[in-house]
Amino acid sequence: MMERLRAWATALVAMLLIAAPLLAMQPPRPPDEFVPIEQLPPSEQLPSAPLLVGAYAFVWLAVMFYLWTIWRRLAKVENDLQALAQKTRSSAR
């Protein structure tokens, strides 16, 4: 159980370390073209930002759920292999 928890923690930290630089990157903006968002007309503002964040959150949750299902199936296969190995050992005697 502790090994699985450690593996999950390692995977989570690795994903965060990979994603952090990507989230921190912003395209360079020329200084003479800066306009505060309050001065932009409503058609130029970005009202879809919450939807974009929601979409990314959904994708991350879907990936985490998929990895969890793979982890569970792999644990079941490992248990089946251990049971088979025990049966093989006992029938060989």
Secondary structure, 3 states (H helix, E strand, C coil): CHHHHHHHHHHHHHHHHHHHHHHHCCCCCCHHHCCCHHHCCCCCCCCCHHHHHHHHHHHHHHHHHHHHHHHHHHHHHHHHHHHHHHHHHHHHC
